[in-house]
Structures are given as C-alpha cells and as structure tokens.
Amino acid sequence: NRQALAAVGQPLLLKMYQEKFEIFDMLCSQVLLSADVFEYPEHIAHAKVAIDTLLMHGVVPIINENDTVSVDELVFGDNDRLSAHVAHYFDAEMLVILSDIDAFYDKDPNRYEDATRRATVRYLMPEELEADHTPNNEFATGGIVTKLLAADFMMQQGREMYLASGFDLNDVRGFLIEKQHQGGTLFTTQTGV
C-alpha cells in the first residue's frame, strides 16, 4: 500500500538528495507535512519556524506530504497542491513548479500537434479544474490537473505560480533571472504582466 511504500522510500529518497547536495557542499533536510497542518494556525506557525530556521542556517528543506500517516479525508495526494499551500502559508513570493509538463496548453500537446502554449493565465475555468486525468501507474499522482488546482489556489490567494520544464531549465532561468518569459506558463491575477 501507499503508506508502506512511503515508509520504505522516504529514507532512500532523502539519502539520494543528500548525496546530490553534498556535491555542492550543501545540506538538505526533510520536512514531512500532512494536510491537517494547514487547518491549525499554531501548526502552521511551528512548521514555518522550523523551515525558516533551516533556511537561516543554509539547509535546504525538502518538503513532502507525510504519506505514512495521511488519511484519505486529510490528504493532498500530490506535491503540487502541497507546494501551493506551503508557498502561501510560508510567505513565498512565488511558487515555481518544475515538471515533465513544460507549460499549460489550450489542449493536450501529446495528442494535438496544433496545441498552443498559454503563456499567461489569469483565470481557470471550472471544467479545466475538474478534467479527468490518469497517472501513469497506480501509485503516481499529479498531472496537469493537480498543477492547475495548485495554480488556482495561488491565484485565489493573490499570488503567482510559474510552471515550466524541470528537464530543460532555460525557460525558468530566463523567467526568474533574466525576466524573459519565453516558455512555461505564468498563473497570475495581476494585469500588465
């Protein structure tokens, strides 16, 4: 089951992250959160203090849902929506999601050659948020719908989200560092962006 897989996989995953971070003389840590954390202001405050302390000491927090103890009623089920809540409640300027999905399109680019990238999205239609999606295996989560749900949450909070490829970092580098929006999708309620 998913909880047992998480219990076995999390330490292995963190070990791999630590080895990669060591190459750059950096430390990383794991912060496991569950959906119910965001229901209680004192839990949010405790988690924020822990994360801020890690960052203050140069430790990169890797935040994941605590799948081992999450119950169906209180579960994000994907890191997209979890990251949106973390970005909002922990005061991030913007949520950046790097994915195998390089942008949001007017239709599925894997099925339609004439699919057009939507560079900026200011509103998501209810049907876009309710679209059916099928992950590639029974333990997979995510897909474009969970990214859209994360973007919708961020826009409802008056915040921005940027979606781009995690495999080709040129778009995100251009967007964040060079202030050039040549790829990916910016979700924002601001005009003139």
Contacts in CASP RR format, 6 or more apart in sequence:
PFRMAT RR
TARGET T0000
AUTHOR 0000-0000-0000
METHOD contacts of the structure
MODEL  1
NRQALAAVGQPLLLKMYQEKFEIFDMLCSQVLLSADVFEYPEHIAHAKVA
IDTLLMHGVVPIINENDTVSVDELVFGDNDRLSAHVAHYFDAEMLVILSD
IDAFYDKDPNRYEDATRRATVRYLMPEELEADHTPNNEFATGGIVTKLLA
ADFMMQQGREMYLASGFDLNDVRGFLIEKQHQGGTLFTTQTGV
2 67 0 8 1.000
2 139 0 8 1.000
3 67 0 8 1.000
3 68 0 8 1.000
3 69 0 8 1.000
3 70 0 8 1.000
5 67 0 8 1.000
5 139 0 8 1.000
6 66 0 8 1.000
6 67 0 8 1.000
6 68 0 8 1.000
7 68 0 8 1.000
10 30 0 8 1.000
10 32 0 8 1.000
10 64 0 8 1.000
10 67 0 8 1.000
10 68 0 8 1.000
14 28 0 8 1.000
14 30 0 8 1.000
14 62 0 8 1.000
17 28 0 8 1.000
17 30 0 8 1.000
17 62 0 8 1.000
18 27 0 8 1.000
18 28 0 8 1.000
21 27 0 8 1.000
21 28 0 8 1.000
21 60 0 8 1.000
26 58 0 8 1.000
26 60 0 8 1.000
27 58 0 8 1.000
27 59 0 8 1.000
27 60 0 8 1.000
28 59 0 8 1.000
28 60 0 8 1.000
28 61 0 8 1.000
28 62 0 8 1.000
29 54 0 8 1.000
29 59 0 8 1.000
29 60 0 8 1.000
29 61 0 8 1.000
29 62 0 8 1.000
30 61 0 8 1.000
30 62 0 8 1.000
30 64 0 8 1.000
31 47 0 8 1.000
31 50 0 8 1.000
31 51 0 8 1.000
31 54 0 8 1.000
31 61 0 8 1.000
31 62 0 8 1.000
31 63 0 8 1.000
31 64 0 8 1.000
32 63 0 8 1.000
32 64 0 8 1.000
32 65 0 8 1.000
32 66 0 8 1.000
32 68 0 8 1.000
33 47 0 8 1.000
33 63 0 8 1.000
33 64 0 8 1.000
33 65 0 8 1.000
33 66 0 8 1.000
33 82 0 8 1.000
33 86 0 8 1.000
34 65 0 8 1.000
34 66 0 8 1.000
34 69 0 8 1.000
34 70 0 8 1.000
34 74 0 8 1.000
34 75 0 8 1.000
35 65 0 8 1.000
35 70 0 8 1.000
35 74 0 8 1.000
35 75 0 8 1.000
35 76 0 8 1.000
35 82 0 8 1.000
36 43 0 8 1.000
36 74 0 8 1.000
37 43 0 8 1.000
37 44 0 8 1.000
37 47 0 8 1.000
38 44 0 8 1.000
38 85 0 8 1.000
38 89 0 8 1.000
39 74 0 8 1.000
44 89 0 8 1.000
44 90 0 8 1.000
47 90 0 8 1.000
48 89 0 8 1.000
48 90 0 8 1.000
48 91 0 8 1.000
50 61 0 8 1.000
51 61 0 8 1.000
51 63 0 8 1.000
51 90 0 8 1.000
52 90 0 8 1.000
54 60 0 8 1.000
54 61 0 8 1.000
55 61 0 8 1.000
63 82 0 8 1.000
63 83 0 8 1.000
63 86 0 8 1.000
64 79 0 8 1.000
64 82 0 8 1.000
65 75 0 8 1.000
65 76 0 8 1.000
65 77 0 8 1.000
65 78 0 8 1.000
65 79 0 8 1.000
65 82 0 8 1.000
67 77 0 8 1.000
70 76 0 8 1.000
70 77 0 8 1.000
76 82 0 8 1.000
76 85 0 8 1.000
77 141 0 8 1.000
78 141 0 8 1.000
78 142 0 8 1.000
78 143 0 8 1.000
78 146 0 8 1.000
79 141 0 8 1.000
79 142 0 8 1.000
80 97 0 8 1.000
80 142 0 8 1.000
80 143 0 8 1.000
80 146 0 8 1.000
80 147 0 8 1.000
80 149 0 8 1.000
80 150 0 8 1.000
81 146 0 8 1.000
81 149 0 8 1.000
81 150 0 8 1.000
81 153 0 8 1.000
83 95 0 8 1.000
83 97 0 8 1.000
83 150 0 8 1.000
84 95 0 8 1.000
84 149 0 8 1.000
84 150 0 8 1.000
84 151 0 8 1.000
84 153 0 8 1.000
84 154 0 8 1.000
84 161 0 8 1.000
85 153 0 8 1.000
86 92 0 8 1.000
87 94 0 8 1.000
87 95 0 8 1.000
87 154 0 8 1.000
87 159 0 8 1.000
87 161 0 8 1.000
88 153 0 8 1.000
88 154 0 8 1.000
88 157 0 8 1.000
88 159 0 8 1.000
92 159 0 8 1.000
94 159 0 8 1.000
94 160 0 8 1.000
94 161 0 8 1.000
94 162 0 8 1.000
95 150 0 8 1.000
95 154 0 8 1.000
95 159 0 8 1.000
95 160 0 8 1.000
95 161 0 8 1.000
95 162 0 8 1.000
96 161 0 8 1.000
96 162 0 8 1.000
96 164 0 8 1.000
96 172 0 8 1.000
96 176 0 8 1.000
97 147 0 8 1.000
97 150 0 8 1.000
97 161 0 8 1.000
97 162 0 8 1.000
97 163 0 8 1.000
97 164 0 8 1.000
98 164 0 8 1.000
98 165 0 8 1.000
98 166 0 8 1.000
98 169 0 8 1.000
98 172 0 8 1.000
99 143 0 8 1.000
99 147 0 8 1.000
99 163 0 8 1.000
99 164 0 8 1.000
99 165 0 8 1.000
99 166 0 8 1.000
100 165 0 8 1.000
100 166 0 8 1.000
100 167 0 8 1.000
101 143 0 8 1.000
101 144 0 8 1.000
101 147 0 8 1.000
101 163 0 8 1.000
101 165 0 8 1.000
102 163 0 8 1.000
102 164 0 8 1.000
102 165 0 8 1.000
102 166 0 8 1.000
102 168 0 8 1.000
102 171 0 8 1.000
102 183 0 8 1.000
102 184 0 8 1.000
103 117 0 8 1.000
103 118 0 8 1.000
103 119 0 8 1.000
103 163 0 8 1.000
103 164 0 8 1.000
103 165 0 8 1.000
103 183 0 8 1.000
103 184 0 8 1.000
103 185 0 8 1.000
104 117 0 8 1.000
104 118 0 8 1.000
104 121 0 8 1.000
104 144 0 8 1.000
104 147 0 8 1.000
104 148 0 8 1.000
104 151 0 8 1.000
104 163 0 8 1.000
104 184 0 8 1.000
104 185 0 8 1.000
104 187 0 8 1.000
105 115 0 8 1.000
105 116 0 8 1.000
105 117 0 8 1.000
105 118 0 8 1.000
106 115 0 8 1.000
106 116 0 8 1.000
106 118 0 8 1.000
107 114 0 8 1.000
107 115 0 8 1.000
108 115 0 8 1.000
109 115 0 8 1.000
117 183 0 8 1.000
117 184 0 8 1.000
117 185 0 8 1.000
118 185 0 8 1.000
119 181 0 8 1.000
119 183 0 8 1.000
119 184 0 8 1.000
119 185 0 8 1.000
119 186 0 8 1.000
120 181 0 8 1.000
120 185 0 8 1.000
120 186 0 8 1.000
120 187 0 8 1.000
120 188 0 8 1.000
120 193 0 8 1.000
121 151 0 8 1.000
121 185 0 8 1.000
121 186 0 8 1.000
121 187 0 8 1.000
121 188 0 8 1.000
122 155 0 8 1.000
122 187 0 8 1.000
122 188 0 8 1.000
122 189 0 8 1.000
122 191 0 8 1.000
123 155 0 8 1.000
123 189 0 8 1.000
124 148 0 8 1.000
124 151 0 8 1.000
124 152 0 8 1.000
124 155 0 8 1.000
124 187 0 8 1.000
128 148 0 8 1.000
129 145 0 8 1.000
129 148 0 8 1.000
129 149 0 8 1.000
129 152 0 8 1.000
130 145 0 8 1.000
131 144 0 8 1.000
131 145 0 8 1.000
133 142 0 8 1.000
133 143 0 8 1.000
133 144 0 8 1.000
133 145 0 8 1.000
133 146 0 8 1.000
135 141 0 8 1.000
135 142 0 8 1.000
135 143 0 8 1.000
147 163 0 8 1.000
150 161 0 8 1.000
151 161 0 8 1.000
151 163 0 8 1.000
151 187 0 8 1.000
152 187 0 8 1.000
154 160 0 8 1.000
154 161 0 8 1.000
154 187 0 8 1.000
155 161 0 8 1.000
155 187 0 8 1.000
155 188 0 8 1.000
155 189 0 8 1.000
158 189 0 8 1.000
160 186 0 8 1.000
160 187 0 8 1.000
160 188 0 8 1.000
160 190 0 8 1.000
160 193 0 8 1.000
161 186 0 8 1.000
161 187 0 8 1.000
161 188 0 8 1.000
162 172 0 8 1.000
162 175 0 8 1.000
162 176 0 8 1.000
162 184 0 8 1.000
162 185 0 8 1.000
162 186 0 8 1.000
162 187 0 8 1.000
163 184 0 8 1.000
163 185 0 8 1.000
163 187 0 8 1.000
164 171 0 8 1.000
164 172 0 8 1.000
164 175 0 8 1.000
164 183 0 8 1.000
164 184 0 8 1.000
164 185 0 8 1.000
165 171 0 8 1.000
165 172 0 8 1.000
165 184 0 8 1.000
166 172 0 8 1.000
171 182 0 8 1.000
171 183 0 8 1.000
171 184 0 8 1.000
172 184 0 8 1.000
174 180 0 8 1.000
174 182 0 8 1.000
175 181 0 8 1.000
175 182 0 8 1.000
175 183 0 8 1.000
175 184 0 8 1.000
175 186 0 8 1.000
186 193 0 8 1.000
END
